[in-house]
């Protein structure tokens, strides 16, 4: 979700309601420490100081001390509700180059050492962990890692139902997620992967032994999905997707928030990636993506949106 779930997106999600806890994009602890020496903060912490709560900050690295120092600094400076440690990112730059993220799933002991130090540093703020099933199908270490996280004082565990090698191919294995529950004694298990509708969330709670769910990619083009999930879990009628004019208003608000932060030129360029997500499943989506990927000015952006999201 790095590069997408910044303050602008989180504000759009809040506009619709229904979300229980939001997280920042994952923040490099090493990068934070380097910028901190220069009196700067990572751009991924944009708006965190004044943002509505509850809110969690996700951090990553492979050094327990660095993560502990940065975790404590985030807690003290921003007063966030949760520090989450990412042990699930499968991106090669994080795994092979930095030996972090899902690379660490092969070493439950190190995961435990990291969690233990961050828990001590961030007390009393809870520290959680996000993992995958393992690095690959022949190395499914999630159960061992789960026990290590809990033994080290972790407050909750989120499991994405794929291995690192899977990336986002195939289907998330919710049965394997569910089996991890028997290896935990006190902390909640949160399932993640392929939840792209309220009906799928309700089904996940009914079929699998999980205490909560996390929704990621499915929300990028449908920030109203949390409102729909909330209604479904309460047994209320599920709200329909917004009409095209309402989707258009949402997209334009997202654009305005990005431009307010990054300026017209850079903001318009950045908005291309976000706008493409709103077109998923829509009639003319391919043409919309092709056109919006070329916009460079506000007038061009508005013209493309007006064409494919009529009032």
NORJOFEN-V865332 format. One record per residue. N is the residue number from 1. SS is DSSP state (a for helix, b for strand, c for the rest). PSI is psi in whole degrees, 0 to 359 (none if undefined). D_FIRST is the distance of its C-alpha to the first C-alpha in Angstrom with 1 decimal. Layout:
BEGIN
n=[N:N]
ss=[SS:SS]
psi=[PSI:PSI]
d_first=[D_FIRST:D_FIRST]
END
This chain:
BEGIN
n=[1:2:3:4:5:6:7:8:9:10:11:12:13:14:15:16:17:18:19:20:21:22:23:24:25:26:27:28:29:30:31:32:33:34:35:36:37:38:39:40:41:42:43:44:45:46:47:48:49:50:51:52:53:54:55:56:57:58:59:60:61:62:63:64:65:66:67:68:69:70:71:72:73:74:75:76:77:78:79:80:81:82:83:84:85:86:87:88:89:90:91:92:93:94:95:96:97:98:99:100:101:102:103:104:105:106:107:108:109:110:111:112:113:114:115:116:117:118:119:120:121:122:123:124:125:126:127:128:129:130:131:132:133:134:135:136:137:138:139:140:141:142:143:144:145:146:147:148:149:150:151:152:153:154:155:156:157:158:159:160:161:162:163:164:165:166:167:168:169:170:171:172:173:174:175:176:177:178:179:180:181:182:183:184:185:186:187:188:189:190:191:192:193:194:195:196:197:198:199:200:201:202:203:204:205:206:207:208:209:210:211:212:213:214:215:216:217:218:219:220:221:222:223:224:225:226:227:228:229:230:231:232:233:234:235:236:237:238:239:240:241:242:243:244:245:246:247:248:249:250:251:252:253:254:255:256:257:258:259:260:261:262:263:264:265:266:267:268:269:270:271:272:273:274:275:276:277:278:279:280:281:282:283:284:285:286:287:288:289:290:291:292:293:294:295:296:297:298:299:300:301:302:303:304:305:306:307:308:309:310:311]
ss=[c:c:c:c:c:c:a:a:a:a:a:a:a:a:a:a:c:c:c:c:c:b:b:c:c:c:b:b:a:a:a:a:a:a:a:a:a:c:c:c:c:c:a:a:a:c:c:a:a:a:c:c:c:c:b:b:b:b:b:b:c:c:c:a:a:a:a:a:a:a:a:a:a:a:a:a:a:a:c:c:c:b:b:b:b:b:b:c:c:c:c:a:a:a:a:a:a:c:c:c:a:a:a:a:a:a:c:a:a:a:a:a:a:a:a:a:a:a:a:a:a:a:c:c:c:b:b:b:b:b:b:b:c:c:c:b:c:c:b:c:c:a:a:a:a:a:a:a:a:a:a:c:c:c:c:b:b:b:b:b:c:c:c:c:c:c:c:c:c:c:c:c:c:a:a:a:a:a:a:a:a:a:a:c:c:c:c:b:b:b:b:b:c:c:c:c:c:a:a:a:a:a:a:a:a:a:a:c:c:c:c:b:b:b:c:c:a:a:a:c:c:c:c:c:a:a:a:a:a:a:a:a:a:c:c:c:c:c:c:c:c:c:c:a:a:a:a:a:a:a:a:a:a:a:a:a:a:a:a:a:a:a:c:a:a:a:a:a:a:a:a:a:a:a:a:a:a:a:c:c:c:c:c:c:a:a:a:a:a:a:a:a:c:c:c:c:c:a:a:a:a:a:a:a:a:a:a:a:c:c:c]
psi=[356:138:357:313:54:186:320:314:318:326:320:318:316:330:324:332:176:342:140:312:128:154:152:171:155:137:128:122:320:318:320:312:320:314:325:325:336:5:24:168:152:140:335:352:16:123:353:323:323:6:146:152:159:155:138:149:129:131:160:150:184:3:117:318:315:316:321:315:315:319:314:319:318:318:314:320:325:346:40:166:335:142:122:135:128:113:20:347:127:2:134:324:329:319:301:321:314:353:48:193:226:348:326:351:343:353:77:328:317:322:314:319:321:310:317:314:321:322:313:320:327:356:133:9:131:146:127:172:146:127:177:180:335:186:323:175:336:359:71:93:8:321:317:318:320:315:322:318:314:315:331:358:10:146:340:160:128:131:123:132:37:165:169:320:332:334:245:21:156:200:147:138:94:336:319:324:312:324:340:335:323:347:359:145:329:336:151:149:127:125:149:140:119:17:95:17:158:323:322:327:314:318:322:317:328:329:333:155:76:155:343:173:153:136:130:265:327:339:347:320:357:69:350:359:329:323:321:319:316:315:315:318:337:359:15:163:139:123:143:160:150:153:162:322:326:322:319:315:321:314:318:326:318:315:314:320:320:316:322:327:317:357:164:311:305:321:319:318:316:325:342:313:322:317:322:328:328:341:351:127:358:152:132:18:318:315:321:313:320:321:316:336:352:356:146:352:156:319:320:318:313:323:318:317:317:326:320:347:75:152:none]
d_first=[0.0:3.8:6.2:5.6:6.0:9.1:12.6:13.5:11.0:11.9:15.4:15.4:14.3:17.1:19.5:19.4:19.5:19.3:16.2:17.4:15.0:11.9:9.9:9.0:6.4:8.0:11.3:13.7:16.9:19.1:17.8:18.3:21.8:22.7:21.8:23.6:26.7:26.7:26.3:22.9:19.5:16.0:14.7:11.5:14.1:15.4:17.2:16.7:20.4:21.5:18.7:20.0:19.7:18.7:15.6:14.0:12.8:11.0:12.8:13.5:16.7:19.6:22.4:23.3:25.2:22.6:20.0:22.9:23.9:20.6:19.9:23.3:23.0:19.9:21.8:25.0:23.7:21.2:22.5:19.2:19.6:17.5:16.4:14.0:14.2:11.7:13.9:11.7:9.6:11.7:11.2:14.9:14.7:13.6:15.8:18.9:19.1:18.1:19.1:16.3:13.5:14.9:17.9:19.3:19.5:22.9:24.2:24.2:26.7:24.5:21.7:24.4:25.7:22.4:21.9:25.6:25.6:22.6:24.1:27.4:26.0:24.0:26.7:27.0:23.3:21.7:19.5:17.3:15.6:12.8:14.2:14.7:18.2:19.2:19.0:20.9:23.2:26.1:24.5:23.2:23.2:21.1:24.3:25.6:22.3:22.4:25.9:25.2:22.5:25.0:28.0:26.4:25.9:22.3:22.1:19.7:17.8:14.8:15.1:13.0:15.9:15.6:16.6:14.9:17.3:16.3:12.8:12.1:15.8:18.3:18.0:16.7:19.8:20.3:23.8:22.8:20.3:23.3:25.7:23.9:25.3:28.8:27.8:26.8:29.6:28.3:24.5:22.4:20.3:17.1:16.2:12.9:12.6:14.0:14.7:15.0:18.1:20.2:22.7:20.4:19.5:23.2:24.1:21.7:23.5:26.8:26.5:24.7:25.3:22.2:22.3:19.0:15.9:12.2:10.5:6.9:7.0:10.5:10.2:8.8:12.4:14.1:13.6:17.0:16.1:16.4:19.8:20.8:19.8:21.7:24.7:24.8:24.7:27.5:29.5:29.5:29.3:25.8:25.3:25.1:22.3:23.3:26.0:25.3:26.6:24.3:21.2:22.6:23.0:19.5:18.2:20.8:20.0:16.4:18.1:20.6:18.2:16.5:20.0:21.3:19.0:19.1:22.4:23.4:23.2:19.9:18.3:19.6:18.2:14.7:15.0:15.7:12.1:11.5:15.0:14.7:12.4:15.2:17.7:16.6:19.7:21.8:25.2:25.1:21.3:22.1:24.4:22.2:19.4:22.2:23.7:20.7:19.5:22.8:23.1:24.0:25.7:25.3:28.3:26.7:23.5:25.6:27.9:25.2:23.7:27.4:28.2:25.5:25.0:28.7:30.1]
END
